[in-house]
Amino acid sequence: MRGVWTTEQVRAAEDRLLARTPEGALMRRAAFGVAAVAASMLRDLTGGTAGRRVTLLVGAGNNGGDALWAGAFLRRRAVAVTAVLLAPDRAHAAGLAAFRKAGGRVSAELGDPDLVVDGIVGLSARGSLRPAAAALVDQVRAPILAVDLPSGVDPNTGAVDGPAVRADVTVTFGAHKPVHVLNTGHCGEVHLVDIGLGPELPDPDLITLDADDVAFAWRVPGPADDKYTQGVTGVAAGSATYPGAAVLSSGAAVLATSGMVRYAGWAADEVRGRWPELIATGTVEDAGRVQAWVVGPGLGTGQVGRDVLTAVFDDAVPTCVDADGITLLASTPSLWDARDPDVPVVLTPHAREFARIADPLGIELGADRVAAARALAKRLDVVVLLKGNATVVAAPDGRTLVNAATSSWLATAGSGDVLTGLIGALLASGLDPWLAAGCAAWLHVRAAELAADGAPAPASAIQQAIPAAIRAVRASVGTI
């Protein structure tokens, strides 16, 4: 797992480190890391650094100082470096002096650079770029390397409410901040430079999962297992109108190494025809014993759907509620009465479904998706998986992880049904519901990448890529 710290946590840690570090040493260390990444980008772009052109966009304060010191280091590699000072009277004095001494040039013009370094604003800034900076950024046609974060993007929420830098690469120092996982579209590839901050940091505010976390959490059969010990997943989904939702969620549970899948619903014939290994019945009551339920995709929002959701809750096993199930809970809060409060529930809303269930509770999604997911999780005593390009998973006790998508291939009809089946299989295996939701979201992204292979793929192809994604993640950490 990788930690993510708020800007307030990072600033406090930096203050403690600065108190015992020679003046300017941390800035030079950070700037050297920026220069190293910039040089690597230049080599990838042009084959070398000598004679290449870099323009620094320099704001006031330490972020601009980092950029200026990086420019001074790049001059040692024979790079032609120009600095555009957006606040000349407030430019970092020591950084500017070092930059000039190294032969750096100050200009009011962007020029025609091979690479642009964004040092406009740092972690303390809020809001979008000011007009002068926005006009300058709009002229950029070269790749952009951002110092700590792309200017104009909120560091704690990743929100963008106006003009902002869209970086190809972001270099950050000491610790990852929320922006780096909540807005990968603007951050691009993120490089972390170690400046010795680790011992000063508290417990992280957020975490992200790595391949080894998912590989070791994902249940696969061992010598003593049979179809029951691996976990039996129940799926209550689909209808005469939407049988595909049942096929997708049930199939995902089958392919995610569930020992057995029991389907209950109107689409029993369609599901049985596609997945002969599962057991299909018409009702939850007839399905038999399961270790977890998936309920909601394509279920419908009428009385039949309400009855199905009530029956699932009455079964008192860990449950993942998605799609129509969430809409039913929002429109008929009394459905919660059938839930055993000691049994875990995972809700998987997209933004509109989140609003349906959260707005009546006075919880607004807004720009801070992490805060909203945490608030709903605590209020309802459930795990909330808030879908998006950056998926947020919040537990009732405040634990929160973020899964940043590396592509947009999941933006297709039915992909959410596949995710629900994955979560159900992991719940049935006995995994902690918060971790189950996070691991499922992580693998869901990898399955989409494999299915797409550079071109859009339907949800059925994403579903079929699940075994390959499991094999790939296990092989990557040597568990195969």
C-alpha positions in Angstrom: 0.0 0.0 0.0 1.1 3.5 -0.7 0.3 6.4 1.6 -1.2 9.7 0.6 -1.0 12.7 2.9 -2.9 16.0 3.0 -1.1 19.2 2.3 -1.6 20.2 6.0 0.1 17.0 7.1 3.0 17.5 4.6 3.5 21.1 5.6 3.7 20.2 9.3 6.2 17.5 8.5 8.3 19.8 6.4 8.4 22.4 9.2 9.8 19.8 11.6 12.4 18.7 9.0 13.3 22.3 8.1 14.0 23.0 11.8 16.9 20.7 11.8 18.1 21.1 8.2 20.6 23.8 6.8 18.8 26.7 5.2 18.0 26.0 1.5 19.1 22.4 1.6 15.7 20.9 1.1 14.8 23.2 -1.8 18.0 22.3 -3.6 17.4 18.6 -3.0 13.9 18.9 -4.4 15.0 21.0 -7.3 17.8 18.5 -8.2 15.1 15.9 -8.5 13.0 18.1 -10.8 16.1 18.7 -13.0 16.9 15.0 -13.1 13.3 14.2 -14.3 13.4 17.1 -16.8 16.7 15.9 -18.2 15.2 12.4 -18.6 12.2 13.8 -20.4 14.5 15.8 -22.8 16.5 12.7 -23.6 13.3 10.8 -24.4 12.0 13.7 -26.5 15.1 14.8 -28.3 17.8 12.2 -27.6 19.9 14.4 -25.4 20.1 17.5 -23.2 22.9 19.7 -24.7 21.4 22.6 -26.6 17.8 21.7 -25.7 15.5 24.6 -24.7 13.5 24.7 -21.4 11.2 27.5 -20.2 10.4 27.9 -16.6 7.0 29.4 -15.6 7.9 31.0 -12.3 5.5 32.2 -9.7 6.1 33.7 -6.3 7.3 31.7 -3.3 8.9 28.4 -2.9 7.3 26.6 -5.8 8.9 29.2 -8.1 12.2 28.8 -6.2 12.1 25.0 -6.9 11.7 25.8 -10.6 14.6 28.3 -10.6 17.0 26.0 -8.8 16.0 23.2 -11.2 16.8 25.6 -14.0 20.3 26.3 -12.5 20.9 22.5 -12.3 19.8 22.1 -15.9 22.3 24.7 -17.1 25.0 22.4 -15.8 23.8 19.9 -18.4 24.2 22.5 -21.2 20.5 23.1 -21.4 19.3 26.6 -22.6 16.9 27.7 -19.8 14.6 30.7 -19.9 12.6 31.9 -16.9 9.3 33.8 -17.3 8.7 35.5 -14.0 5.0 36.0 -13.3 5.7 38.0 -10.2 9.2 39.5 -10.7 9.1 41.5 -7.4 8.3 38.4 -5.4 10.4 35.8 -7.1 12.5 33.6 -4.8 15.6 35.6 -4.3 18.2 32.8 -3.7 16.8 30.7 -6.5 16.8 33.6 -8.9 20.4 34.5 -8.0 21.5 30.9 -8.5 19.7 30.7 -11.8 21.3 33.9 -13.1 24.7 32.8 -11.9 24.4 29.5 -13.8 23.7 31.5 -17.0 19.9 31.3 -17.0 18.0 33.9 -19.0 15.0 35.9 -17.8 12.4 36.8 -20.4 8.8 37.9 -20.7 8.3 35.6 -23.7 7.6 31.9 -23.6 9.8 31.2 -26.6 9.8 27.9 -28.4 10.9 25.4 -25.8 11.3 21.6 -26.0 10.0 21.4 -22.4 8.1 23.7 -20.0 8.4 23.5 -16.2 5.4 24.7 -14.3 6.5 26.4 -11.1 3.6 28.9 -11.0 2.0 28.0 -7.7 2.5 25.4 -4.9 0.5 23.5 -2.3 -0.7 26.7 -0.5 -2.5 28.0 -3.6 -6.3 27.6 -4.2 -8.4 28.2 -7.2 -7.7 28.4 -10.9 -4.9 30.2 -12.7 -5.1 33.9 -12.8 -5.6 35.5 -16.3 -2.0 36.3 -17.0 -0.8 32.9 -16.1 -3.7 31.2 -17.9 -2.9 33.1 -21.1 0.7 32.0 -20.9 -0.1 28.4 -20.3 -2.5 28.5 -23.2 0.4 29.3 -25.5 2.3 26.1 -24.5 2.7 23.5 -27.1 5.6 21.6 -25.5 5.3 18.8 -22.9 4.9 20.2 -19.3 6.6 19.1 -16.2 4.8 20.3 -13.0 6.6 21.1 -9.8 4.7 19.4 -6.9 1.3 19.8 -8.6 -0.2 21.2 -11.8 -1.0 24.9 -11.1 -4.7 25.6 -10.8 -5.6 22.2 -9.5 -6.7 21.9 -5.9 -4.0 20.0 -4.0 -6.4 18.3 -1.5 -9.4 17.5 -3.8 -8.0 17.4 -7.3 -10.8 19.7 -8.3 -10.5 22.1 -11.3 -12.9 25.1 -11.4 -11.2 27.1 -14.2 -8.0 27.4 -16.2 -5.3 24.9 -15.0 -2.1 23.3 -16.1 -2.5 19.8 -17.6 1.0 18.3 -17.0 2.6 15.3 -18.8 4.7 14.6 -15.7 4.5 15.9 -12.1 7.4 15.8 -9.7 6.5 15.9 -6.0 8.6 15.9 -2.9 8.6 13.8 0.2 5.1 12.4 0.0 2.2 11.9 -2.4 -0.6 14.4 -1.9 -4.3 13.8 -2.7 -4.2 15.6 -6.1 -1.7 13.0 -7.4 -4.3 10.2 -7.1 -7.6 12.2 -7.4 -6.7 13.9 -10.7 -4.3 11.9 -12.8 -5.6 13.5 -15.9 -4.0 16.8 -14.9 -1.0 15.4 -13.1 0.1 12.9 -15.7 2.9 10.5 -14.6 3.9 11.3 -11.0 7.5 11.0 -9.8 8.2 11.1 -6.0 11.6 12.7 -4.9 12.8 11.6 -1.5 13.8 14.6 0.6 13.9 12.7 4.0 10.4 13.6 5.0 9.3 10.0 5.9 10.2 10.0 9.6 8.2 13.2 10.1 5.0 12.0 8.5 2.0 10.8 10.5 -0.3 8.0 9.4 -1.5 8.7 5.8 -4.9 10.3 5.2 -5.5 8.0 2.1 -4.0 4.9 0.7 -3.7 3.4 -2.8 -3.3 -0.3 -3.5 -0.4 -1.9 -5.3 -0.2 -5.1 -7.3 1.1 -7.0 -4.3 -1.8 -5.9 -2.1 -4.3 -7.2 -4.6 -2.4 -10.4 -5.4 -2.1 -11.5 -1.8 -5.7 -10.5 -0.9 -7.3 -12.3 -3.9 -8.5 -15.7 -2.8 -7.5 -18.6 -5.1 -8.0 -22.3 -4.3 -5.5 -24.3 -2.3 -5.1 -28.0 -1.7 -7.7 -28.2 1.0 -10.4 -26.1 -0.8 -13.6 -27.2 -2.4 -16.4 -25.2 -4.1 -17.9 -24.3 -0.7 -14.8 -23.2 1.1 -13.8 -20.7 -1.6 -17.0 -18.8 -1.0 -20.5 -19.0 -2.5 -21.7 -15.8 -4.1 -25.4 -15.0 -4.6 -26.5 -12.6 -7.3 -29.9 -11.0 -7.3 -29.9 -8.9 -10.5 -31.5 -8.4 -13.8 -35.1 -8.5 -15.0 -37.0 -9.3 -18.2 -36.1 -5.8 -19.4 -32.4 -5.9 -18.4 -31.2 -9.5 -18.5 -27.7 -8.4 -19.5 -27.0 -6.9 -16.1 -27.6 -10.4 -14.5 -25.3 -12.1 -17.1 -22.5 -9.6 -16.5 -22.6 -9.5 -12.7 -23.0 -13.3 -12.4 -20.3 -14.0 -14.9 -17.9 -11.7 -13.2 -18.4 -13.5 -9.9 -17.8 -16.9 -11.7 -14.6 -15.7 -13.3 -13.3 -14.0 -10.1 -12.7 -17.5 -8.6 -15.9 -17.9 -6.6 -16.2 -21.5 -5.6 -19.9 -21.4 -6.5 -22.4 -18.7 -7.8 -26.1 -18.9 -7.1 -28.3 -16.6 -9.3 -31.8 -15.6 -8.2 -34.1 -13.6 -10.5 -36.1 -13.1 -13.6 -33.2 -13.7 -16.0 -32.5 -17.3 -14.8 -32.7 -18.8 -18.2 -30.4 -16.2 -19.8 -27.8 -16.5 -17.0 -27.9 -20.3 -17.0 -27.5 -20.4 -20.8 -24.4 -18.3 -20.6 -22.9 -19.7 -17.4 -23.9 -23.4 -17.0 -21.6 -23.8 -13.9 -23.8 -21.6 -11.7 -27.1 -22.5 -10.0 -30.0 -20.4 -11.2 -33.4 -20.1 -9.4 -36.2 -17.6 -9.5 -36.1 -16.2 -6.0 -33.7 -15.3 -3.3 -35.6 -17.6 -0.9 -35.0 -20.6 -3.2 -31.3 -19.8 -4.0 -29.8 -21.7 -1.1 -27.1 -20.7 1.3 -24.5 -18.1 0.2 -21.6 -16.2 1.9 -22.4 -12.9 0.2 -25.0 -11.3 -2.0 -24.8 -8.9 -5.0 -28.1 -7.1 -5.5 -29.4 -4.3 -7.7 -28.0 -4.3 -11.3 -31.0 -4.2 -13.7 -33.3 -5.2 -10.9 -36.0 -2.5 -11.5 -37.3 0.0 -9.0 -40.8 -1.3 -8.4 -42.3 -3.5 -5.8 -40.6 -6.6 -7.1 -37.2 -4.9 -6.7 -38.1 -3.8 -3.1 -39.1 -7.4 -2.2 -35.8 -8.8 -3.6 -33.7 -6.2 -1.7 -35.6 -7.0 1.5 -35.1 -10.7 1.0 -31.4 -10.2 0.5 -31.0 -8.1 3.6 -33.0 -10.8 5.6 -30.3 -13.3 4.6 -27.9 -11.4 6.8 -24.7 -12.0 4.9 -22.3 -9.3 3.5 -24.0 -7.6 0.6 -23.0 -5.3 -2.3 -25.8 -3.0 -3.4 -25.5 -1.4 -6.8 -27.6 0.5 -9.4 -31.3 0.0 -8.9 -30.7 -1.3 -5.4 -29.2 2.1 -4.5 -32.1 3.9 -6.1 -34.5 1.8 -4.1 -32.8 2.6 -0.8 -32.9 6.2 -1.7 -36.6 6.3 -2.5 -37.7 3.9 0.2 -35.4 4.3 3.3 -37.5 1.9 5.3 -35.8 -0.9 3.3 -32.9 -0.4 5.6 -35.0 -1.8 8.4 -34.4 -5.3 7.1 -30.7 -5.0 7.4 -28.9 -6.6 10.3 -26.7 -3.6 11.5 -23.8 -6.0 12.3 -23.7 -7.3 8.7 -21.5 -5.4 6.3 -23.0 -3.6 3.3 -21.0 -2.1 0.3 -22.7 0.6 -1.8 -21.3 1.3 -5.2 -22.9 4.6 -6.5 -21.8 6.7 -9.4 -22.3 10.5 -9.0 -26.0 10.6 -9.8 -26.8 7.6 -7.6 -24.7 9.1 -4.8 -26.8 12.3 -5.0 -30.0 10.3 -4.8 -29.1 8.6 -1.5 -27.0 11.4 0.0 -28.8 14.6 -0.8 -31.8 13.8 1.5 -29.3 13.2 4.3 -27.7 16.6 3.8 -24.5 15.2 2.3 -23.4 17.0 -0.9 -21.0 15.4 -3.3 -19.4 18.7 -4.4 -15.7 19.0 -5.2 -14.4 17.0 -2.2 -15.3 13.5 -3.2 -13.3 12.0 -0.4 -15.1 14.0 2.3 -18.5 13.2 0.7 -17.8 9.4 0.5 -16.6 9.4 4.1 -19.6 11.3 5.3 -22.0 8.9 3.7 -20.1 5.8 4.9 -20.2 7.0 8.5 -23.9 8.1 8.3 -25.2 4.8 6.9 -22.6 2.6 8.5 -21.6 1.1 5.1 -18.6 0.9 2.8 -19.0 3.4 0.0 -17.3 2.9 -3.3 -17.8 6.2 -5.2 -17.2 5.5 -8.9 -15.3 7.8 -11.1 -12.0 8.1 -12.9 -10.6 8.1 -9.5 -12.7 5.7 -7.4 -12.9 6.5 -3.7 -13.6 3.7 -1.2 -14.5 4.8 2.3 -15.2 2.7 5.3 -17.5 3.7 8.2 -14.4 4.1 10.5 -12.8 6.6 8.1 -10.3 4.3 6.3 -10.2 5.5 2.7 -8.4 4.4 -0.4 -8.3 5.8 -3.9 -8.0 3.8 -7.0 -6.9 6.0 -9.9 -7.8 4.8 -13.3 -5.0 4.6 -15.8 -7.4 4.9 -18.7 -11.1 5.6 -19.5 -11.9 2.2 -21.0 -14.4 1.5 -18.2 -16.7 4.3 -19.4 -19.0 1.8 -21.1 -22.5 0.4 -20.4 -22.4 -2.6 -18.1 -18.9 -2.2 -16.7 -20.4 -1.4 -13.3 -22.2 -4.7 -13.3 -18.9 -6.4 -13.8 -17.4 -4.6 -10.9 -20.3 -5.5 -8.7 -19.8 -9.2 -9.4 -16.1 -8.9 -8.5 -16.9 -7.3 -5.2 -19.5 -10.0 -4.4 -16.9 -12.8 -5.0 -14.4 -11.1 -2.7 -17.0 -10.6 0.0 -17.9 -14.3 -0.3 -14.3 -15.2 0.2 -14.3 -13.5 3.6 -12.2 -10.5 2.7 -12.7 -7.2 4.7 -15.4 -5.3 2.8 -13.4 -2.2 2.4 -10.4 -4.1 1.1 -12.7 -6.2 -1.1 -14.2 -3.1 -2.8 -10.7 -1.6 -3.3 -9.2 -4.8 -4.7 -12.1 -5.3 -7.0 -11.8 -1.7 -8.3 -8.1 -2.2 -8.9 -8.5 -5.4 -10.9 -11.5 -4.0 -12.8 -9.2 -1.3 -14.2 -6.6 -3.9 -15.2 -9.2 -6.1 -16.9 -10.4 -3.1 -18.9 -6.8 -2.4 -20.0 -6.3 -6.0 -21.2 -9.7 -6.1 -22.9 -9.2 -2.8 -24.7 -5.6 -3.2 -25.8 -5.7 0.3 -27.2 -9.3 0.4 -28.5 -12.7 0.6 -26.8 -14.1 -2.7 -25.5 -17.6 -3.6 -24.3 -18.3 -4.7 -20.8 -18.5 -8.4 -21.9 -14.9 -8.2 -23.1 -13.9 -6.6 -19.8 -15.6 -9.5 -18.0 -13.8 -12.1 -20.1 -10.4 -10.5 -19.3 -10.8 -11.0 -15.5 -8.9 -14.3 -15.4 -6.0 -12.8 -17.4 -5.9 -9.8 -15.1 -5.7 -12.1 -12.0 -3.0 -14.1 -13.6 -1.1 -11.0 -14.5 -1.2 -9.5 -11.1 -0.2 -12.7 -9.4 2.7 -13.2 -11.8 3.9 -9.7 -11.3 4.6 -10.4 -7.7 5.8 -13.9 -8.0 2.7 -15.7 -6.6 2.4 -18.1 -9.6 
